[in-house]
Amino acid sequence: MKYRYFSIGEYPQSGTPERGLFTLNEADLPELDDGQVRVRNTWLSVDPYMRGRMSGVATYIDPFALDAPLEGAAVGEVIATRDERFQEGDRVVHMGGWRDIAQLPGDALQPLPNIDVPPQAFLGVLGMPGMTAWTGLNVIASMNDGDNVLVSAAGGAVGSLAVQLAKAKGGTVVGIAGTQAKRDWLEARGVVAVDYRDKDAATLTADLQAACPEGFDVYYENVGGVCLEAALNTLRVGARIAVCGMIAHYNDETPVPGPSNLAMMVIRRARMQGFIVFEHWERYPHFLEEVGPLVSAGRIDYEETIVEGLENTPDAFLDLFQGANQGKMLVRL
């Protein structure tokens, strides 16, 4: 049996990767070994963190191997198995994305949880992005009832759940988003939406202060840049900042200076902590127990941007850095 997969032949050191970096290959799958499972992928996830894996430098995760299948979260159906834990037809989630068929050890697969949602939800609102939103707010930022919460990239896969979880706590929730469609979606859910495009830190600070004059107890950071600088100006005493990512800097070609107002961390006695969600994955069953029924019952909304076809996976990935996704960016095979 043949399969198709994307690979890269070199590491782009800076700037946004070019479309030509990605090569679509075709190869024969080997025979299944004992303990292996073959999965036909139906949904692929592309995520901003993948840009870091294209740097050739090990950070909290190893870089992609050159000329080998790229990796990412995927959902699929078992089509052959030599692992007694899995049967043909089982639906599973795994990290063998960027390809149409994955052949993996059984230990690398997880059966889809028994929750009444579409299977691709386990790549978004009930997958790594959703778990990231929940972890940042509850574990890292210790969000309390009544907290005022600010979320950057609030229309994305992580931010769109973060604002809804924060809204349930009863405080003022403000979401920073770069398109009118995203801001309309936020406003419809009781979130005060603020535009950041083409604004300096002073202007964005004024807009955030108008949106929430009392200031913020929690800032969920996805972006960096002027969003972080403006957020620092609007903290309340004892504020907590959970740093999930800084997508504004992933493709920087030269080093950029940090925020000019870090002294606000002292003035507001604030705490800022970065985190990697995979280091908190033992809490995933707790997350599913809390959030899964809310999604199934329609009490948590989520958006998806769907790109059709394996051949368009790189385009979906690159579009993330243009803010083209409303909610989770997915590729349907």
Disulfide bonds with the S-S distance in Angstrom:
none
